[in-house]
């Protein structure tokens, strides 16, 4: 499993367990990358997959938000 796949799985777990609640902003990329022990580039790959699947919504420079889909 690649680092981006591992990060994707961990973020999805956090979303499903309610660590990040619907309609709330995710921590910034720097914070998440540090927590997960990965680079921002690797993190972005995982975030793109979560966006594609509808778990999070990208809001430009404002950041990433948990979608209503997660509950």
N, C-alpha and C positions, 0 to 999 in steps of 0.2 A: 504494500500500500504506500502511495506517495505521501509526502508531507501535506500537500494540499488536500488529499482525500482524508487524511487523519484530521486535519483542521476542520474540514467540512463536517465530518462525523461528530466531532466534539461540539461545534457550534449548533448543529442540528439537535444534539442531545440537550444542550442548554436551553434551546428554544422549546423543545418538547417537555422539559421538566419545569418550565416556567421561571427559569432564572432570568430570562429576558421576556418581559411581558408584552402582549400585543399593544401596538400603537406607541411603544416607547423607543427612544433612540438607543442604538447599540453603542458600546464604548468605541472610541476612535480607533483607527487602524493601528496607530503606534501602540496603544494600550493592549489591544487584542493580540497583536503580533508578539509583544513581549510576554503576555500571559501564556500563549501557546508555544513560545520558543521557536518562532518561525520568522521569516522575512515578510515585509509588507507585500512584496510581489506574490509570494506563496499564499498569503492571506487573501489577497484580492481574487485569486483563482477560486478559492473556496467560497468567498462572498458572491462571486458571479454565478456560481452554481446555485446557491441559495436564492439569489434574485430570480434566476431562470425558473426555479421550481415554485416561486411565489411565497417563500418563507419570509423574505425581507424585501424592502422597497428602498431603492437608492433615491436620495433626494438631493442630487447635485452636491454642492459644496456644504450643504447642511448636514450630510451624513447618511447613515443607513438606519432604517427604522424597521421594527418587527411588524409584519403585516397582520391584518385581522385574521388571516387564515390560521395562525398559530393560536391554539387555545387549549 
